[in-house]
Amino acid sequence: MIYVKMAYHLAQEARAGLSEFRIPPEFGKRLFAYQEAAVKIAAHHLNKRGGVLIGDVVGLGKTLMATALAKIFQDDHFTETLIICPKNLVTMWEDYVSEYRLIAKVLAVTRATRELPELRRYRVVLIDESHNLRNREGRRYRAIQEYLTENESRCILLSATPYNKTYGDLSNQLRLFVPEDRDIGVRPERLLQDIGETEFVRRHQCPARSLAAFEKSTYTDDWRELMRLYMVRRTRTFIQDNYAKTDPANGRKFLTFEDGSRSYFPERVPRTLRFKIDDKDTGDQYARLYASPVVDAINLMHLPRYGLGNYVAPKPHKPPTPSEAKQLDDLSRAGKRLMGFCRTNLFKRLESSGEAFQQSLERHVLRNYIFLHAIENNLPLPLGTQDAGLLDTANYDEDVDDQSADAELFSEGEDENHQDAEVLDLRDEAAFRVRAAETYRLYTAQYKKRFKWLRQDLFVAQLKKDLTTDSAQLLKILDDCSQWDPAKDTKLASLIDLLTKKHPREKIIIFSQFADTVRYLERQLKGSGLKSMAAVSGETSDPTSYAWHFSPGSNNKRDKIRPDEELRVLIATDVLSEGQNLQDGAIIVNYDLPWAIIRLIQRAGRVDRIGQKAEQILCYSFLPADGVERLIQLRSRVRQRLKENAEVVGTDEAFFEDEGERQELADLYNEHAGILDGEADTEVDLASYAYQIWKNAIDANPALQKAIPELPSVVYSTKSYTPQDGRPNGALVYLRTAQGNDALAWVDKDGASVTQSQFEILKVAACEPNTPALPRQEEHHAMVAKGVEHIGAEEKQVGGQLGRPSGARFRTYARLKRHADKVTGTLFDLPELGKAIEEIYRFPLRQSATDTLNRQMKAGIGDDKLAELVLALREEGRLCLIQDEEHFGEPQIICSLGLASQSAL
């Protein structure tokens, strides 16, 4: 009962959403129960806080849920919706708008900077794939943020990977509609507990109950508490455990569609495609690529264009202008991260396909010679993007050294002069120099706005030397490896065999990280006579059309696509596949292997979506026939070089440093079941989690719906618990604080705080309906009192801000805190002093008190005399402007649960 009562109270916002909102009739029974619940909870957040992030994992129907949410506000508040999405999802969204009669405009995110400033007001703005808006400094980000602010629009964010790299990515998305200093009602308690109130204010000078404060925290508990207010997120496991039924005939779990048909959850089956590498064969192309000379050459590259900050002249002949100085500062900050991404991307392209790797080397050399042309002719240098996040292959599938990359990355895709990726076919220095001069002239004329430009004399002479050295190294690799021959490509031959012999009729999706590899496969597969095939990447103008032709059933397009128009094989990059329904197919091929197992899991999720009819998803991955050691050794050498250079890479790059990572690769090679069953983030948002506990309980026992709310406050019980390291016996306490906030505390038998993580406490409280209650522990009430004390003490700290460190309020507070700590336990340890300190933190000083304190501290008053002065001012009512005389009310105990070892009772 106590466990369910905790869940009941924690699910208050979810319950409110479920009772406040109704699903529009256009959706009939198209939404499953889990989707309806998510839509209503999201509606509550959107209505109360002006924004919500729907973060369900891939394949659970976020697009349909977001459409229903926008329609609720259209029906209830007469709003119109602006949908901002990747350009390759515009057609899909327009289809949803038409089908569900949404009054909406669909705008490609690449047109945001150009169109938003002049666009009329839309009161709801829906942003699909919002994790791509991670760069707060970007023009596109600022344009969207300004539009939301100026129009006071409510904001719906959609992302399957909201925690893409760091918690900073998450806060950047929330900052679109949450001003950094807005009082959001919660604070990063774990951080404040760690460094203390005074130190937090001294270091950061921002309100504790603000988004800016959370950005200072690295603690998961703090971010869970924040996202409880703004995010709805469920996982496949959560849906299977709470919403799916089990078929008694075969034991498989399923959901039921409106027509009564079933959507089963398929099994993901890993399969390995082995391709031979023969080190003894001098003609083996892959053996030459993986050989030490190639690996060493890449590891020894200086990568000066990506680390320009290392080459800035300390005292240039002509000092930089303010604008140039800022650009130079940006170069210094970006360097190590850019170099890390560039080096790992070269190795990834090597693993992907020989042709993609060789093309990348040629382009890299050309860009080096463009810089050398500028230096040798005393011309300004053209700088590309300095945002390393954009170089991530999950976000951008073209070669970052290709001429088209500058339009997409530096101009944020809003440069209309799009060029297809170049195939250079240049092999000697003279040819590269001629092309470099031609390309530089093109940059300075037609494409000048794509770049930022810096004088070459702002850099030291070593820049030219390192550019020349790198180029010579790469030209030698190109010469040694010779032109890539598809006829000798054992990996390609294995793929053709799979498509024509092993699965000659089934639908298959082939994934690669790189558009160059996708184009190579398209040419070669067409040349081999394969029919009903297409290739799509991030640059494809209408990928939704290809998704419909590959998967007409799941996209409800059977009546519009003839059987002879249907696609059997689709080659795609990771960038394309976000948001598309592709589940008519049940076989995927990983032509290259991302450096993080989670990327493979996400690829499987592209076809393992609601509505998948196959019992199994076959997930093929290419690996060397002689085992995974070759890849492990290659990547460990890369890692060592990055470490030596202090270069930084993405947080999800796996270099197989520990046994767990090595085991994952071995499991993939050995086709172990379960290796692809994981999820990007197994965590569900707290409101959904608590609501599900409540719902499951009342479904099993309807009487609880009346009994739980009627339980009196202060109710308690005790359950059996086995202590673990750092998680001892004690008591769990649930309070409604004096400020009206929910707060939980776990204290040990001595009354010391264990944790205040609501998620962790709710999980520890978990009980089955028949769990027997144990006798109350002797110290139970004392532990509860300590829990109340901990939370009460923290709650009283939630006040205004102390101002700048040099101000009277900050200095008085800091000195009195120090004095109070010093006199604790002595005759001078007065309760009035503690109250005065609390009031100074919570409320602004009166002007007369500020003047008096400033004057006395300037005169050198001691801490003890300062304490006397403050107490006198307080007694006379001349210390603080108290806005609420009842502010020190007592917390209300909702319930408590003892944790006891049965042997100890």
MIDRENLO-710164 format. One record per residue (C-alpha): x, y negated, z; residue in one letter. Coordinates in steps of 0.001 Angstrom, whole numbers, plus 500000, padded with zeros to 6 digits. Layout:
XYZA/...
This chain:
500000500000500000M/502830497565500857I/504585498318497556Y/501410497671495574V/500716494505497595K/504178493177496688M/503527493907493011A/500041492330493228Y/501455489025494471H/504467489011492127L/502111489654489202A/499982486612490021Q/500907484735486819E/500384487813484667A/496981488432486268R/496071484789485723A/496941485024482021G/494920488201481582L/491839486628483104S/492197483162481509E/492594484078477825F/490719486140475227R/492096487715472052I/490570486063468917P/488007488190467030P/490106488189463815E/492439490671465468F/489662493164466219G/491439496150467685K/494652495556465753R/496560494921468981L/497556497780471252F/496897497342474987A/500549496479475667Y/500430493808472962Q/497210492292474327E/498760492069477790A/501885490398476400A/499867487864474394V/497773486837477422K/500780486580479762I/502613484537477119A/499551482290476754A/499692481549480478H/503383480565480279H/502781478474477142L/499864476661478736N/501534476083482106K/505127475327481067R/504892474222477455G/506915477103476101G/507464480864476118V/510001483325474743L/508549486609473471I/511554488914473705G/510246492453473123D/512842494786471602V/512847495536467860V/509805497293466438G/507123496503469043L/505204493955466935G/506379490508468043K/505196488889464788T/501621490035465286L/501703489055468965M/502992485565468179A/500311485125465513T/497626486078468050A/499106483656470595L/499068480766468103A/495477481664467175K/494397481557470846I/495607477946471105F/494049477104467737Q/490676478398468961D/490870477037472523D/492707473729471977H/492176473048468239F/495927473096467628T/497739473591464334E/500969475572464198T/504323474891462573L/506222478153461976I/509996477753461595I/511678480956460428C/514685482250458479P/514195481586454777K/514038485316454055N/510919485650456272L/508855482787454802V/506790485070452533T/506067487469455381M/504872484660457655W/502716483134454915E/501057486543454570D/500268486609458319Y/498929483032458208V/496565483971455379S/495401487272456865E/494579485876460310Y/493250482478459195R/495872480530461068L/495999476794460353I/499736476622459928A/502671475441457852K/505634477806457321V/509001476060457080L/512325477746456324A/514809476850459050V/517269475799456330T/514928472886455506R/514447471757459110A/517011468929459079T/515599467502455873R/511844467780456527E/511207467593460285L/511951463864460741P/509118462981458319E/506724465811459213L/503392465061460871R/502629466332464335R/502007470025464977Y/501037470685468573R/502352474273468536V/505734475166467046V/506643478836466596L/510350479618466026I/511162483106464740D/514618484661465354E/515276481844467820S/518582483399468949H/520085481905465780N/519660478446467355L/522616478845469673R/524618475796468623N/523380472757470565R/525681470487468588E/524313471531465195G/522186469144463145R/519481471763462701R/519228472369466449Y/518991468646467184R/516346468118464491A/514119470838465962I/514686469684469555Q/513854466066468658E/510707467108466799Y/509467469124469796L/510223466260472196T/508739463444470115E/505546465381469359N/505212466979472821E/504670470282471025S/504275473581472813R/506967476036471725C/506809479800471044I/510214481462470639L/510633484956469157L/513782487032469560S/514562490715470075A/518031489745471312T/517560486631473473P/520771487429475393Y/522771487588472178N/526194486918473638K/525969485010476900T/523345483496479165Y/524314480205477515G/522627481422474324D/519455481897476339L/519556478458477930S/520213476844474541N/516946478314473290Q/515050477080476361L/516622473615476029R/514678473178472805L/511600472439474929F/512886472175478531V/514829468961479263P/518016469845481156E/517073467765484212D/513362468709484455R/512320470132487845D/511471473745486922I/510574474788490473G/513334477383490979V/517062477166491551R/520084479478491025P/519946480832494580E/522749483367494140R/525146480675492907L/524147478269495692L/524585481025498247Q/528053481661496859D/529504478139496690I/527216476179499027G/524966473203498471E/527538470463498968T/530126472046496692E/527505472604493981F/526525468932494026V/530143467814494174R/531107469961491188R/528098469653488944H/526027466559489756Q/522755467933488416C/519422468731490090P/519483472218491662A/516003473020490312R/516949472411486687S/518017474320483605L/521384472557483825A/521911474117487266A/521233477638485963F/523773477098483195E/526434476915485906K/525540480409487182S/526948483709485940T/524738485779488252Y/522149488059486649T/519762487587489590D/519587483844488931D/518779484334485248W/516134486965486053R/514420484439488293E/514556481767485582L/513277484049482817M/510401485199485012R/508926481776484245L/509514481682480507Y/509975485151478998M/507798488150478194V/509980491153477389R/509231494871477239R/511253497827475945T/510297501020474107R/510909503039477264T/508587500755479231F/505827501137476595I/506234504918476480Q/506149505215480272D/503143502944480815N/500978502817477674Y/501597505979475648A/499672509249475992K/501252512680475668T/500065515173473041D/499596518496474907P/500186520435471681A/503760519247471167N/504687517127474181G/505268514017472033R/504165510566473175K/501858508413471047F/499774505243470838L/496335505207469231T/495415502863466342F/491978501215466011E/490853503899463527D/491740506663465987G/494930507725464226S/498055508174466286R/501443506472466180S/503988508892467624Y/507366507875468968F/509919509676466777P/513208511268467834E/516395509530466686R/518814512141465314V/522477511175464667P/524161512740461630R/527760512324460469T/528883511842456870L/532559512701456656R/534898511327454001F/538402512649453498K/541582510627454060I/544818512373453038D/547918510601454355D/550170512878452296K/548506511902449007D/550143508714447680T/547114508162445451G/544582508248448331D/543088504741448460Q/541792505020452022Y/545141506385453262A/546859503301451799R/544348500970453477L/544683502582456911Y/548483502800456664A/550748500940459103S/552049498349456608P/548506497031456012V/547501497078459681V/550781495452460735D/550503492751458071A/547044491688459271I/548110491823462895N/551130489602462136L/549142486956460249M/549296483465461767H/545813482513460448L/546698478794460485P/543434477619458859R/541529479183461775Y/543919477868464410G/544561474345463131L/544542473056466699G/547938474769467147N/549470472602464402Y/548381469091465426V/551291466666465335A/551926465251468843P/552998461845467453K/551878461401463851P/553353458500461862H/549882456929461657K/547776457600464789P/544374459279464243P/541235457154464090T/538568457794466798P/536668459984464305S/539809461959463426E/540695462297467123A/537329463899467834K/537780466350464946Q/541245467269466208L/539810467886469678D/537149470186468176D/539893472118466365L/541775472701469600S/538685474013471384R/537638476352468559A/541017477827467632G/541462481016469648K/537872482088469093R/537986481427465340L/541259483326464992M/539860486298466906G/536776486484464693F/538813486144461492C/541270488894462429R/538579491369463515T/536454490565460434N/539363491506458161L/539624494878459882F/535863495386459757K/535913494738456015R/538779497225455698L/536588499866457391E/533552498867455304S/534861499329451749S/538130498962449905G/536641496556447401E/535161494256450078A/538533494225451867F/540512493403448741Q/538056490656447756Q/538417489168451229S/542222489166450986L/542061487410447604E/539697484735448908R/541795484227452024H/544904483719449895V/543054481268447620L/541909479163450586R/545494479144451887N/546716477856448514Y/543995475170448484I/545499473915451781F/549013474190450343L/547910472219447262H/546612469437449539A/549774469398451691I/552157469415448726E/550251466586447035N/549664464506450184N/545879465006449971L/543346465414452825P/542571468924454078L/538995470304453670P/537841471800456993L/535165474507457141G/532945475421460094T/534445475379463588Q/531543477327465119D/532885480832465684A/529399482133466506G/528440481632462876L/531240483963461765L/529623486895463563D/528592489540461011T/525250489882462772A/524420486323461731N/526267485872458454Y/526973488638455921D/529045486770453319E/532822486391453379D/533710483324455459V/536515482518453006D/534215482543449972D/533343479215448319Q/529629479753449096S/530339480102452825A/530876476378453318D/527384475575452061A/525771478145454347E/527894477676457467L/529079474091457452F/525937472567455935S/523749474979457906E/522347476391454687G/520812473095453569E/523166472550450640D/521036473125447541E/524078473743445296N/524242477453446035H/526941479527444369Q/527114483286444168D/530044484948445905A/533191484850443805E/534980487902442430V/538427486393441870L/540585489144440381D/543750487103440984L/546981488954441718R/550033486669441525D/551073483392443113E/550954481381439875A/547332482381439191A/546322481486442754F/547997478075442523R/546167477216439277V/542803478269440721R/543516476419443983A/544085473137442165A/540854473597440159E/538859474459443302T/540279471503445276Y/539101469118442512R/535650470746442748L/535621470270446551Y/536496466576446347T/533832465881443728A/530752468086443672Q/531021469583447170Y/532631466786449168K/529814466590451745K/530239470253452667R/533471469553454479F/535027467405457116K/538323465999455885W/541554465308457769L/544837463757456639R/547520466402456147Q/550092464195457949D/548197464738461219L/549710468248461272F/553274469534461732V/555401471047458952A/554980474545460458Q/551436474619459013L/552795474789455463K/555341477443456430K/552748479734458082D/550275479342455205L/553038480387452799T/554112483365454970T/550557484693455384D/549851484369451667S/553020486270450742A/552091489086453162Q/548598489430451700L/549823489301448101L/552144492199448923K/549206494243450311I/547208493548447156L/550155494585445018D/550880497762447021D/547245498919447159C/546515498122443479S/542988497545442123Q/540256499496443923W/539040502441441841D/535404503487442547P/536024506793440754A/538440507779443554K/536228506455446378D/535551509556448510T/533160507654450775K/531069506504447805L/531074510038446371A/529736511373449696S/526935508769449627L/525933509652446049I/525831513324447065D/523511512481449984L/521154510445447787L/520987512875444873T/521347516327446440K/520600516326450177K/517730513788450097H/516826513398446404P/513231512240446982R/513090510679450478E/513193506952451152K/516575505839452473I/517960502545453811I/521718502011453559I/523132499430455978F/526392497510455719S/527662494500457646Q/528877492826454457F/527098491515451367A/530199492339449293D/529837496017450201T/526102495892449437V/526807494467445969R/529559497051445367Y/527209499911446282L/524445498479444093E/526749498386441040R/528123501864441617Q/524801503552442420L/523156502007439367K/526138503191437322G/525606506723438632S/522043506681437262G/520131506204440526L/516621504794439958K/514080502939442152S/516814501151444058M/517491497553445118A/520036495637447183A/519260492717449476V/521344490485451740S/521026487226453622G/521241485298450355E/518397487162448631T/515672484620447835S/512662486812448657D/513675489891450679P/510104490328451933T/509110491361448415S/511740494111448500Y/510549495212451955A/506992495482450583W/508160497511447579H/510202499816449801F/507567500112452528S/504126499266451059P/502268501432453587G/503535499712456751S/503029496299455110N/499435497022453935N/500448496459450292K/499453499808448761R/496776498086446672D/499261495569445232K/502294497746444465I/502034500465441819R/503809503808442458P/506250503140439603D/507207499804441242E/507974501379444588E/511588501521445815L/513160504727447136R/516575503375448140V/517216499997449758L/520745498736450441I/520733495970453046A/522856493963455451T/522070493540459158D/521147489900458573V/518303490798456231L/516559493415458312S/515343491208461169E/511567491111461330G/510814493267458285Q/508537496317458354N/510565499142456784L/509033502170458491Q/507798503985455360D/511379505257455395G/512812507449458132A/516428507887456995I/519137505273457534I/522768505380456476V/525454503360458274N/527898502876455410Y/530182501021457795D/530378501262461545L/529785498117463646P/532226497720466522W/529466498023469094A/527133500995469473I/524245498608470146I/524309497463466503R/523688501065465402L/520806501295467871I/519331498081466438Q/519602499458462906R/517702502586463966A/515069500259465412G/514425498775461956R/512596501955460919V/511684503250464385D/508748500856464634R/505114501202465578I/503442503104462726G/506417505336461863Q/504930508697460780K/508069510858460708A/508872513099463671E/512575512326463307Q/514629509287462315I/517802510582460659L/520701508200461308C/523728508985459151Y/527087507379459921S/530277507530457859F/533363508621459786L/536791509932458695P/536717513704458218A/539729514202460503D/537944512708463521G/537594509403465310V/541185509025466553E/542142507113463396R/539501504443464131L/540356504347467822I/544049503813467083Q/543297501135464491L/541049499188466825R/543368499537469811S/546174497976467749R/543878495094466851V/542915494677470493R/546563494592471549Q/547327491841469043R/544315489776470138L/545425490164473744K/548979489035472953E/547643485949471180N/544928485290473796A/542448485296470899E/538771485649471739V/536125487811470057V/532423488429470524G/531338489922473835T/529786492940472112D/532951493991470269E/534047497427471499A/537735498300471249F/537388501668472993F/539508500591475937E/537853503021478324D/536667506604478206E/532996505595478001G/533471503718474724E/535647506483473260R/533022509037474273Q/530305507103472439E/532267507282469205L/533024510972469754A/529326511665470460D/528416509926467217L/530975512001465296Y/529739515215466924N/526058514313466326E/525086514440469999H/521372513806470556A/520508510716472576G/523476508566471533I/521133506223469597L/518281506203472118D/519510503187474101G/518183499669473922E/519818496270473659A/518632495381477136D/516716497830479277T/515277495112481449E/511630494071481368V/510492490639482562D/509451490606486220L/505822489530485653A/505195492393483181S/507008494853485454Y/505041493860488574A/501739493709486695Y/502287497213485352Q/502825498563488874I/499554496917489927W/497638498121486858K/498906501705487117N/497917501757490801A/494347500512490280I/493873502762487238D/494790505731489415A/492763504481492403N/490163501773491560P/489449501228495266A/492819499479495561L/491502496582493456Q/489455495487496453K/491607496899499247A/494953495293498376I/493782491630498235P/491949492197501550E/495061493426503357L/495915490861506039P/499115488866505930S/501978490136508090V/500956493740507293V/503934496127507481Y/504991499731507074S/508177501842506884T/509372504267504206K/512115506847504007S/515270505469502378Y/518743506856501766T/521363504115502241P/523865503488499456Q/527088501529499288D/526206497877499857G/522506498730500114R/521860499728503746P/518792500521505815N/516838497501507017G/513662495700505992A/512174494102502891L/510311490868503622V/507860489095501294Y/507015485458502116L/505054482583500680R/507390479696501489T/506486476311502894A/506806474982499337Q/504343477596498013G/506971479750496268N/507207483542496354D/510371484730498083A/511683488184498963L/514530489120501262A/516281492378502086W/518009492281505466V/520047494979507200D/519570496151510790K/521745493297512084D/519612490744510238G/522277489989507617A/521047489248504116S/521578492058501569V/519928490462498523T/517054488206497517Q/516765489654493988S/513039490145493458Q/513656492808490797F/515954494862492997E/513743494577496073I/510641495643494133L/512505498667492756K/513718499686496229V/510165499341497585A/508834501817494976A/506649504593496425C/504362507314495121E/500721507215496353P/501340510160498686N/504601508843500189T/504253509285503983P/504688506249506229A/507372506558508905L/507151505149512454P/508146501506512772R/511821500943513564Q/512469499303516920E/514182496326515342E/511608495882512542H/510097492608513770H/513520491184514596A/514697492002511053M/511596490353509582V/512225487257511697A/515779487110510338K/514462487457506781G/512085484561507398V/514965482576508851E/517179483180505786H/514493482139503335I/513313479238505471G/516839477864505744A/517302478012501989E/513884476571501239E/514597473529503367K/517641472898501193Q/515474472422498106V/515424468684498014G/516411465699495964G/519962465081494903Q/522708463524496967L/523853461214494229G/527446460645493183R/530211461859495525P/531300458281496250S/527813457240497376G/526702456746501005A/524201459603500943R/526649462209499605F/529502461176501915R/527258461031504989T/525779464456504229Y/529208466054503612A/530732464582506782R/527764465505509003L/527741469086507642K/531430469365508492R/530824467862511953H/527872470170512640A/529945473238511745D/532709472019514058K/530445471509517103V/528358474680516670T/527893476347520066G/529041473292522066T/527083470701524042L/527113468471520956F/525258471092518867D/521940469203518845L/518806470360516970P/518124466717516036E/521411466613514136L/520381469596512020G/517067467922511227K/518812464678510269A/521127466550507879I/518127468291506284E/516320464974505823E/519361463322504211I/519542466170501690Y/515816466180500969R/514981462474500914F/516614459237499732P/518186456893502271L/516478453593503048R/518408450662501567Q/519166449257505020S/520589452660506089A/522708452822502906T/524150449381503633D/524853450220507295T/526485453589506534L/528591452160503703N/529827449362505973R/530681451711508861Q/532432454322506691M/534463451577505026K/535506450468508531A/536746454023509266G/534032455374511610I/534779458886512989G/532524461904512422D/531219461980515996D/530323458271515958K/528787458685512480L/526563461437513902A/525468459146516742E/524696456335514274L/522626458616512040V/520650459996515014L/519920456452516188A/518740455379512722L/516544458478512504R/514997457924515912E/514080454370514890E/512584455591511581G/515222453687509598R/517158456610508049L/515228458155505132C/512175457482502997L/510145460522504077I/507431461202501507Q/505850464166503246D/505779464365507024E/504647468012506865E/507635469129504797H/509023471473507400F/506035473820507540G/506605477483508337E/506779480195505648P/503849482633505584Q/504746486325505847I/502767488294503229I/504074491750504118C/507190493700505059S/508523497202504497L/511085498943506683G/513780501105505084L/514770503920507432A/516687507191507256S/514431509948508526Q/517291511413510545S/517723508096512383A/514133508043513655L/
